[in-house]
């Protein structure tokens, strides 16, 4: 039951999370302790920070680094009241803060799924004053009281086209210099800040990070759930460390919002997970991601998808090329068949700058049109899918002239063009109506059950339509409108499965993952460079949502075929490759891998990831990704060897000291490798490179 109360100190949480709050002498409410209920470490009120950090024009812009409420805003947001609730398995805490000088009220919404050690936060601002207020930044989550920088390592992930999820680690003190705080009576102004820019929110880095405590064993992992710009900061405060999570800001993203009296703005979500060790923190974040996403049957069914693009048709589909591929995919065990880019291309000058109408090419599909190909997919027992890039309209497309300028991104009244394309602004009803008509035709009339929604341009800093104070605000508005459009599409077509793609993983953000069913992890075409991406993808995406390419080719030897197949078995296997040109022996290797995947996919939908060799490095010779099934005695381990010694001992700490049976599920050939449990760990032998094994570990008794 909800309750309204004002207290100088109070506690909130559940069996996996305990948060303690206290009102400071200046009237601000501070989170003085966050952890598991059994954690007996003392609270840290001296290094705690106010719940909200905010900057506004005319009230102090703050300096680069930790811009805390009271320093930057000039007048404090004082604690007024709080309310607790329980809704659908979630605990809720809403805290109301107020500044009487400006009339600004901030409602901080803290939530957590019961039993999961994750705190989710966002802030709703409301101007209750008499004058407009221009906000330049507002935190989604601000937490002080973390251990000192000297004891912490920070983890972040480079995320570039063809090279996603590349984690690296350094001491926090390497970025936050020790200035001798006691001598200067002032905290260091150094901070480690990471930002995402433009309409590819995860271009450059994933919108997440992590901390681990040396010697103490604790770990924290977080994500900023912004489909546009974002920023996170780590720095030093009162001999401890702080973490600040922000959506777009004025300084980094040209984002500002004007709040007239009575108007509101709500930040993007920030989420913080914690646990004993990095694996536990990311595991909690995985459980949280499952709890916040839109329910869909695909999340438990995990059908096998064949896509004709990667290393196969590469955007050049025709009836003649597709029909034999469809038959081969069905024979291999695929359950969905997606025709990727090019199906609309009827222009000899190329399709890049002419897309937008999304009508099938008569030249490519001369006999019966594309409908005949879709029918063939259904006849072979598969669900048909199509690639679509909904937000772009080529400058040569007739749609570019049919829609008003206001339906597109613009700056200073000029329609933007990026790489020969215009960008739709889905806040405009004409843009939304165009896409609704397009998708309802493809899904409703043509019977397509799978859409791969791609996005291959970058607009930075955004759009400034009438009513937008700054381009970054326009970009965030469009990004939210896009997700609202996607939700409406799934409401109308509940059986539709949507894959999110932006040249691979350039839009791998928490906000989009909460709506889409699948996430493309990469466009990487080299089967020997894909393993570190596949092994690290579960840091950002639950395994059952992470689409990993498996593109065996008739020119590959058996080891390379089983390696590219095996690397996808702990994700969402996305078959490709010229299967129709393979020998019967090669096809048997493909069928065996698909059969293994189908036998374990029921476990993948609830398993939590771990990395017994640590997070993978881009050039590591050996890589390992594990998935443990909660409440069960089963774990799965994918192991890749790209070089180095033929044998390696792999620690599996959660099973140490127990009797465990190790079975190599893939490849089926005993000559490909073996795995032996010795009571404390696993010794894996892969005699040739490249090689990949999928191992099932079953605890006896």
Order of alpha helices (4+ residues) and beta strands (2+ residues): beta-beta-beta-beta-beta-beta-beta-beta-beta-beta-beta-beta-alpha-beta-beta-beta-beta-beta-beta-alpha-beta-beta-beta-alpha-alpha-beta-alpha-beta-alpha-beta-beta-alpha-beta-beta-beta-alpha-beta-alpha-beta-alpha-beta-alpha-beta-alpha-beta-alpha-beta-beta-beta-beta-beta-beta-beta-beta
